[in-house]
Amino acid sequence: MIGIDAIKWFRNHLNIFDPVGIIGVLGFHFFFLAPILHVSWDRWLEAWFDYPPDWRPWLGGMAILNLLGLLAYRFCRNLVVKKPKNPSTQIVWQINLKRFYFIVSFAMIFSAVLQIGVYQQFGGVMGYIASATQEGESNLEGMGIVFLFSETFPILAMMVFSIYAQRNKRFQSWPILILVLLVFLVLQMFFGGLRGSRSNTIWALFWAAGMIHFMIRPITKKEVAIGIVFLLFFMYLYGFFKAGGLDGVNTALESREDAAQLEEKSGRTWQGLLLGDIGRSDVHAYMLYRLMLPHSDYEYVWGETYIAGATILIPKFIMPDKPFKHKVMQGTELFFGKGSYKMGVWETSKVYGIAGEAMLNFGFFAVPLAFIPLGILVGWVQRCLLSWKSSDSRLILLPMLVNFCFMVLTSDFDNDIFFLIKNSGLPVLVVWLSSQKELIDITGDREQVTLRQAQCIAGDSARSLLLSKF
């Protein structure tokens, strides 16, 4: 059901950054490969969980629920991506360069000053790393509002380069672009990467690659494959940094034996990367198992974790005691029984994904319904991809929207809110303030638009056509 979108992506029927194709490729692992690998490798949740006698029936139960969810996802997605009505004109956002350079320069200076202030608050870079990576450390709590502005410098700089390089061909060669990406990676590490968040750096690299693809030159699948290999190695190595700071990275690089010991101690393994970071199969199967126990005492909270997630950016001095039940509390009570949650003493901080959080709130019957907003979101982003012209300044933001689509699938509502506000807040403001709307004639481009639509909705086989009805 999800693999057909991956096949379309591999066969160049979809744009490299089409959210339908990317969700298809990710979903093929998420829904199909990951459960099989769990069984093959016999790798599950931590040992202190009360394992079911056999994991496979619960993986199969989640497969049925996910199948129903993917049917809902495809139906809603295709409902949103409607055939264009062939208008003769279209509104396009155009960058006002003079205004853009002024606004973005101010925003970059503001971001840099804030980040320097963050380092000073922790006694320098090394103190910042220690506070962010030490176990049980919570010194960064409450700084989300600061990070919203302080960590956007690299993306703003990449926006400047993309717009400048779009008009200067000498900056469009791959040697130049690779050098720019390396500089971007260094900046990203300085502006947020050193606090131990792999996703903070990886999503930024994804956005930067998307700006190159849409604004400067197309990226091929060969180049995507090279990038994925780099990202997997980066995620693996960065796991040691998150577990032990710079000492952890040095240990991993100096000796394979020491790296193996650190892997065992921290759980940062290749298997953990494939099954824990980009998979939720064992978590979902265990949740279903616990909910189906005859003596289960779990009480549903009917949407309170979503309300709690929506308040994540409200500072404590405004709302010191948030009255809503959050996912950490509910996850702990589901996994270990009612009353087991003790803040800071006994709690589990799993990431449940769109299906898992639905089970926390409403039970497993809600899993198929949880895929409806995902389908609407992916359909809307694909419609933006198909309708925005190559000169539209909103294309700068499109990779972030694509990224948000698979964040919604794999993350929880509070993660989604934080990602959307933190990563898009200042860049969206810069693009909005720097752009002016223009009405242009697109009659001459109609055949090209129709062809792009056909490539994205048509399959090459009878099964493709049948499945696309969903």
C-alpha positions as CSV (number, residue, x, y, z in Angstrom):
1,M,0.0,0.0,0.0
2,I,2.8,2.4,0.8
3,G,5.4,0.8,-1.4
4,I,3.7,1.9,-4.6
5,D,4.6,5.5,-3.8
6,A,8.2,4.4,-3.2
7,I,8.3,2.7,-6.6
8,K,6.9,5.9,-8.3
9,W,9.7,7.9,-6.6
10,F,12.4,5.4,-7.8
11,R,11.0,5.4,-11.3
12,N,11.2,9.2,-11.5
13,H,7.4,9.6,-11.7
14,L,7.7,12.0,-8.7
15,N,9.9,14.9,-7.9
16,I,12.9,14.0,-5.7
17,F,11.4,16.2,-3.0
18,D,7.8,15.2,-3.5
19,P,6.3,14.4,-0.1
20,V,4.3,11.5,-1.5
21,G,7.5,9.8,-2.7
22,I,9.5,10.5,0.4
23,I,6.7,9.2,2.7
24,G,6.6,6.2,0.4
25,V,10.3,5.4,0.8
26,L,10.3,6.1,4.5
27,G,7.0,4.2,5.0
28,F,8.4,1.1,3.2
29,H,10.9,0.9,6.0
30,F,8.6,2.1,8.8
31,F,5.7,-0.2,8.0
32,F,7.3,-3.2,6.3
33,L,11.0,-3.6,6.8
34,A,11.3,-2.5,10.5
35,P,8.8,-5.1,11.9
36,I,10.6,-7.9,9.9
37,L,14.0,-6.8,11.2
38,H,12.8,-6.7,14.8
39,V,11.8,-10.4,14.5
40,S,14.9,-11.3,12.5
41,W,17.4,-9.6,14.9
42,D,15.2,-10.4,18.0
43,R,15.7,-6.7,19.1
44,W,13.0,-5.1,21.2
45,L,12.4,-2.5,23.9
46,E,14.7,-2.3,27.0
47,A,14.8,-5.4,29.2
48,W,12.8,-3.9,32.1
49,F,9.6,-3.9,30.0
50,D,7.3,-6.9,30.6
51,Y,7.6,-8.5,27.2
52,P,4.6,-10.3,25.6
53,P,5.1,-14.1,25.1
54,D,5.4,-13.6,21.4
55,W,5.8,-10.2,19.7
56,R,4.6,-11.3,16.2
57,P,0.8,-11.3,16.8
58,W,1.1,-7.7,18.1
59,L,3.2,-6.6,15.1
60,G,0.5,-8.2,13.0
61,G,-2.2,-6.4,14.8
62,M,-0.5,-3.1,14.2
63,A,0.0,-4.0,10.6
64,I,-3.8,-4.3,10.2
65,L,-4.4,-1.0,11.9
66,N,-1.6,0.7,9.8
67,L,-3.1,-0.8,6.6
68,L,-6.5,0.8,7.4
69,G,-4.7,4.0,8.3
70,L,-2.8,4.0,4.9
71,L,-6.1,3.6,3.1
72,A,-7.4,6.6,4.9
73,Y,-4.2,8.5,4.2
74,R,-4.3,7.7,0.4
75,F,-8.0,8.7,0.1
76,C,-7.5,12.0,1.9
77,R,-4.3,12.8,0.2
78,N,-5.7,12.3,-3.3
79,L,-8.8,14.2,-2.3
80,V,-6.7,17.3,-1.5
81,V,-4.5,17.0,-4.6
82,K,-7.2,18.0,-7.1
83,K,-6.8,18.4,-10.9
84,P,-6.0,22.1,-11.6
85,K,-8.8,24.1,-13.1
86,N,-6.5,25.5,-15.8
87,P,-6.5,29.2,-14.7
88,S,-5.0,31.7,-17.1
89,T,-3.3,33.6,-14.3
90,Q,-1.6,32.7,-11.0
91,I,-0.3,34.6,-8.0
92,V,3.5,34.3,-7.6
93,W,5.6,35.5,-4.7
94,Q,8.6,37.4,-5.9
95,I,11.6,38.4,-3.7
96,N,12.4,42.0,-3.5
97,L,16.2,41.7,-3.3
98,K,16.9,45.1,-1.7
99,R,14.3,44.5,1.0
100,F,15.4,40.8,1.4
101,Y,19.0,41.6,2.0
102,F,18.2,44.2,4.6
103,I,15.7,42.1,6.5
104,V,17.8,38.9,6.4
105,S,20.9,40.7,7.5
106,F,19.1,42.1,10.6
107,A,17.7,38.6,11.4
108,M,21.2,36.9,11.0
109,I,22.8,39.5,13.3
110,F,20.0,39.0,15.9
111,S,20.4,35.2,15.7
112,A,24.2,35.3,16.1
113,V,24.0,37.7,19.1
114,L,21.5,35.4,20.8
115,Q,23.6,32.3,20.2
116,I,26.7,33.9,21.6
117,G,24.7,34.9,24.6
118,V,23.6,31.3,25.1
119,Y,27.3,30.2,25.1
120,Q,28.2,32.9,27.6
121,Q,25.3,31.8,29.9
122,F,26.9,28.3,30.1
123,G,30.5,29.4,30.5
124,G,31.6,28.9,26.9
125,V,31.2,26.2,24.2
126,M,32.5,23.3,26.4
127,G,30.2,24.2,29.3
128,Y,27.3,24.3,26.9
129,I,28.1,20.8,25.5
130,A,28.5,19.4,29.0
131,S,25.1,20.8,30.1
132,A,23.4,19.5,27.0
133,T,24.8,16.0,26.9
134,Q,25.2,14.9,30.5
135,E,22.6,12.4,31.7
136,G,19.8,13.9,33.8
137,E,20.9,17.4,33.0
138,S,18.0,19.9,32.5
139,N,19.8,23.2,32.2
140,L,18.4,23.8,28.8
141,E,14.8,23.6,29.9
142,G,12.7,26.7,29.2
143,M,15.0,28.0,26.5
144,G,12.8,27.0,23.6
145,I,11.9,30.6,22.9
146,V,15.6,31.6,22.7
147,F,16.4,28.6,20.4
148,L,13.5,29.7,18.2
149,F,15.7,32.7,17.1
150,S,19.3,31.8,18.0
151,E,19.5,28.6,15.9
152,T,18.2,29.9,12.6
153,F,21.4,31.6,11.4
154,P,22.6,28.7,9.2
155,I,19.2,28.5,7.4
156,L,19.1,32.2,6.9
157,A,22.6,32.2,5.5
158,M,21.6,29.3,3.1
159,M,18.6,31.3,1.9
160,V,21.0,34.2,1.1
161,F,23.3,31.9,-0.8
162,S,20.5,30.2,-2.7
163,I,19.0,33.4,-3.9
164,Y,22.4,34.8,-4.9
165,A,23.5,31.6,-6.6
166,Q,20.2,31.4,-8.5
167,R,21.3,34.5,-10.5
168,N,25.1,33.6,-10.7
169,K,25.9,30.4,-12.6
170,R,29.5,30.2,-11.4
171,F,28.2,29.3,-8.0
172,Q,26.1,26.4,-9.3
173,S,28.8,23.8,-9.8
174,W,28.9,20.8,-7.5
175,P,32.3,21.5,-6.0
176,I,31.1,24.9,-4.9
177,L,27.8,23.5,-3.6
178,I,29.5,20.7,-1.7
179,L,31.8,23.3,-0.1
180,V,28.8,25.4,0.8
181,L,27.1,22.3,2.4
182,L,30.2,21.6,4.5
183,V,30.3,25.2,5.7
184,F,26.6,25.0,6.4
185,L,27.1,21.8,8.5
186,V,29.8,23.5,10.6
187,L,27.5,26.5,11.1
188,Q,24.6,24.2,12.0
189,M,26.8,22.4,14.6
190,F,27.7,25.8,16.2
191,F,24.1,27.0,16.1
192,G,22.3,24.2,17.9
193,G,24.0,21.0,16.8
194,L,26.3,20.9,19.8
195,R,23.4,20.5,22.2
196,G,23.0,16.9,21.2
197,S,20.1,16.9,18.9
198,R,20.7,14.9,15.8
199,S,17.4,15.8,14.2
200,N,18.2,19.5,14.7
201,T,21.2,19.1,12.3
202,I,19.8,16.5,9.9
203,W,16.5,18.4,9.2
204,A,18.5,21.5,8.5
205,L,20.7,19.6,6.0
206,F,17.6,18.3,4.4
207,W,16.3,21.9,4.1
208,A,19.6,23.1,2.7
209,A,19.6,20.3,0.0
210,G,16.0,21.2,-0.9
211,M,16.9,24.8,-1.4
212,I,19.7,23.7,-3.8
213,H,17.3,21.5,-5.6
214,F,14.5,24.0,-6.1
215,M,16.5,27.2,-6.4
216,I,19.9,26.4,-7.9
217,R,20.1,23.0,-9.7
218,P,18.2,19.7,-9.5
219,I,19.6,16.9,-7.3
220,T,19.7,13.4,-8.8
221,K,19.0,10.1,-7.1
222,K,22.7,9.2,-7.2
223,E,23.4,12.3,-5.2
224,V,20.5,11.5,-2.9
225,A,22.0,8.0,-2.3
226,I,25.4,9.5,-1.4
227,G,23.7,12.0,1.0
228,I,21.8,9.2,2.7
229,V,25.0,7.2,3.3
230,F,26.6,10.3,4.8
231,L,23.5,11.0,7.0
232,L,23.4,7.4,8.3
233,F,27.1,7.6,9.3
234,F,26.6,11.0,10.8
235,M,23.6,9.9,12.8
236,Y,25.5,6.9,14.1
237,L,28.6,8.9,15.1
238,Y,26.4,11.7,16.5
239,G,24.8,9.2,18.8
240,F,28.1,8.8,20.6
241,F,28.3,12.6,21.0
242,K,24.8,12.7,22.5
243,A,25.7,9.8,24.9
244,G,29.2,11.0,26.0
245,G,29.9,14.4,24.5
246,L,33.2,14.9,22.7
247,D,34.8,12.1,24.7
248,G,32.3,9.7,23.3
249,V,33.1,10.6,19.7
250,N,36.9,10.3,20.4
251,T,36.3,6.9,22.0
252,A,34.3,5.7,19.0
253,L,36.9,6.9,16.5
254,E,40.0,5.6,18.4
255,S,39.1,2.0,19.0
256,R,36.5,-0.4,17.7
257,E,36.5,-2.3,21.0
258,D,35.9,0.9,23.0
259,A,33.2,1.9,20.5
260,A,31.5,-1.5,21.0
261,Q,31.5,-1.0,24.8
262,L,30.1,2.4,24.4
263,E,27.4,1.1,22.1
264,E,26.4,-1.5,24.6
265,K,26.3,1.1,27.4
266,S,24.4,3.8,25.6
267,G,22.4,1.7,23.1
268,R,23.7,3.8,20.2
269,T,24.0,0.9,17.6
270,W,23.3,0.6,13.9
271,Q,20.3,-1.6,14.8
272,G,19.1,1.0,17.3
273,L,19.4,3.6,14.6
274,L,17.4,1.7,12.0
275,L,14.7,0.4,14.4
276,G,14.5,3.0,17.1
277,D,15.3,6.3,15.4
278,I,13.5,5.7,12.1
279,G,11.0,3.0,13.3
280,R,8.4,2.6,16.0
281,S,7.4,-1.0,15.5
282,D,8.2,-2.5,18.9
283,V,6.8,0.6,20.7
284,H,3.5,0.3,18.8
285,A,3.3,-3.5,19.2
286,Y,3.9,-3.2,23.0
287,M,1.3,-0.5,23.4
288,L,-1.3,-2.6,21.6
289,Y,-0.3,-5.6,23.8
290,R,-0.7,-3.5,27.0
291,L,-4.1,-2.1,25.9
292,M,-5.4,-5.5,25.1
293,L,-4.5,-7.1,28.4
294,P,-7.7,-8.3,30.2
295,H,-6.5,-6.6,33.5
296,S,-5.4,-3.3,31.8
297,D,-6.0,-0.4,34.1
298,Y,-5.0,2.3,31.6
299,E,-7.3,5.3,31.4
300,Y,-7.6,7.2,28.1
301,V,-7.2,11.0,28.3
302,W,-9.3,11.9,25.2
303,G,-6.9,14.3,23.6
304,E,-5.1,15.9,26.6
305,T,-1.6,15.0,25.3
306,Y,-2.4,17.0,22.2
307,I,-3.4,20.0,24.3
308,A,-0.3,19.6,26.4
309,G,1.8,19.5,23.3
310,A,0.3,22.7,22.0
311,T,1.5,24.5,25.2
312,I,5.1,23.4,24.8
313,L,6.4,26.8,23.9
314,I,4.5,28.6,26.7
315,P,7.2,29.7,29.2
316,K,6.9,28.4,32.8
317,F,6.6,31.9,34.2
318,I,3.3,32.3,32.2
319,M,2.0,28.8,32.9
320,P,4.1,27.2,35.7
321,D,1.8,24.2,36.3
322,K,0.3,23.0,33.0
323,P,-2.9,21.1,34.0
324,F,-3.0,18.7,31.0
325,K,-1.8,15.1,31.1
326,H,1.3,14.8,28.8
327,K,2.6,12.0,26.8
328,V,5.4,11.1,29.2
329,M,2.9,10.6,32.1
330,Q,0.5,8.6,29.9
331,G,3.2,6.5,28.3
332,T,4.6,5.5,31.7
333,E,1.2,4.6,33.0
334,L,0.4,2.5,30.0
335,F,3.7,0.6,30.1
336,F,4.0,0.1,33.8
337,G,0.5,0.5,35.2
338,K,-1.7,3.2,36.8
339,G,0.1,5.4,39.3
340,S,3.6,4.3,38.2
341,Y,4.6,7.8,36.9
342,K,6.9,9.7,39.2
343,M,8.4,12.8,37.6
344,G,12.1,12.6,37.4
345,V,12.2,9.2,39.2
346,W,10.3,6.7,37.1
347,E,9.2,7.8,33.7
348,T,9.6,6.7,30.1
349,S,10.2,9.3,27.4
350,K,9.5,7.3,24.2
351,V,8.5,9.0,20.9
352,Y,5.2,7.3,19.9
353,G,4.5,8.7,16.4
354,I,1.1,9.6,15.0
355,A,-0.3,6.1,15.6
356,G,1.1,5.7,19.1
357,E,-0.1,9.0,20.4
358,A,-3.6,8.2,19.1
359,M,-3.6,5.0,21.1
360,L,-2.5,6.9,24.2
361,N,-5.5,9.2,23.9
362,F,-8.3,7.2,22.4
363,G,-7.2,3.5,22.1
364,F,-6.2,1.4,19.1
365,F,-9.5,2.0,17.2
366,A,-8.3,5.6,16.6
367,V,-5.2,4.5,14.7
368,P,-6.7,4.6,11.2
369,L,-8.3,8.0,11.9
370,A,-5.0,9.4,12.9
371,F,-3.7,9.1,9.4
372,I,-6.4,11.4,8.0
373,P,-4.6,14.7,9.0
374,L,-1.4,13.2,7.6
375,G,-3.1,12.6,4.2
376,I,-4.5,16.1,4.2
377,L,-1.1,17.6,5.0
378,V,0.8,15.5,2.4
379,G,-1.8,16.3,-0.3
380,W,-1.6,20.0,0.4
381,V,2.2,20.1,0.3
382,Q,2.2,18.1,-3.0
383,R,-0.3,20.6,-4.4
384,C,2.1,23.4,-3.5
385,L,4.9,21.5,-5.2
386,L,2.8,21.1,-8.4
387,S,1.4,24.7,-8.5
388,W,4.3,26.9,-7.3
389,K,6.4,28.2,-10.2
390,S,10.2,28.0,-10.3
391,S,10.4,31.7,-9.6
392,D,8.2,31.6,-6.6
393,S,10.0,32.6,-3.4
394,R,7.9,30.2,-1.3
395,L,10.0,27.4,-2.8
396,I,12.6,28.3,-0.2
397,L,10.2,27.0,2.4
398,L,9.0,23.9,0.6
399,P,11.7,21.5,1.8
400,M,10.8,22.4,5.4
401,L,7.1,21.6,4.7
402,V,8.1,18.2,3.1
403,N,10.2,17.6,6.2
404,F,7.2,18.4,8.4
405,C,5.2,15.7,6.6
406,F,7.4,12.8,7.7
407,M,7.9,14.4,11.1
408,V,4.1,14.1,11.6
409,L,4.3,10.4,10.8
410,T,7.2,9.5,13.1
411,S,6.9,12.1,16.0
412,D,4.5,13.3,18.6
413,F,2.4,16.4,18.6
414,D,4.7,18.4,20.9
415,N,7.6,17.5,18.7
416,D,5.6,18.6,15.6
417,I,4.7,21.9,17.2
418,F,8.3,22.6,18.3
419,F,9.7,21.7,14.9
420,L,7.2,23.8,13.0
421,I,7.6,26.9,15.1
422,K,11.3,26.7,15.9
423,N,12.5,25.9,12.3
424,S,10.0,27.9,10.3
425,G,9.2,30.9,12.5
426,L,12.0,33.4,11.6
427,P,12.6,32.1,8.0
428,V,8.9,32.3,7.1
429,L,8.8,35.9,8.5
430,V,11.8,36.9,6.4
431,V,10.3,35.4,3.2
432,W,6.9,37.0,3.9
433,L,8.3,40.4,4.6
434,S,10.7,40.3,1.6
435,S,8.2,39.1,-1.0
436,Q,5.7,40.9,-3.1
437,K,2.7,39.2,-4.8
438,E,2.5,39.4,-8.6
439,L,-0.3,38.1,-10.9
440,I,1.3,36.4,-14.0
441,D,0.0,34.8,-17.1
442,I,0.6,31.0,-17.1
443,T,-1.3,30.0,-20.3
444,G,1.9,29.1,-22.0
445,D,2.9,26.7,-19.2
446,R,-0.4,24.8,-19.0
447,E,0.9,21.8,-21.0
448,Q,3.9,21.5,-18.8
449,V,1.8,21.7,-15.6
450,T,-0.6,19.1,-17.0
451,L,2.4,16.8,-17.7
452,R,3.8,17.2,-14.2
453,Q,0.3,16.3,-12.8
454,A,0.0,13.2,-15.0
455,Q,3.5,12.0,-13.9
456,C,2.5,12.3,-10.2
457,I,-0.8,10.5,-10.3
458,A,-0.4,7.9,-13.1
459,G,1.2,4.4,-12.7
460,D,2.7,2.2,-15.3
461,S,0.8,-1.0,-14.4
462,A,-2.8,-2.0,-13.7
463,R,-2.0,-2.5,-10.0
464,S,-0.6,1.1,-9.8
465,L,-3.8,2.4,-11.3
466,L,-5.9,0.3,-8.9
467,L,-4.0,1.3,-5.8
468,S,-4.0,5.0,-6.8
469,K,-7.8,5.0,-6.4
470,F,-7.2,4.8,-2.6
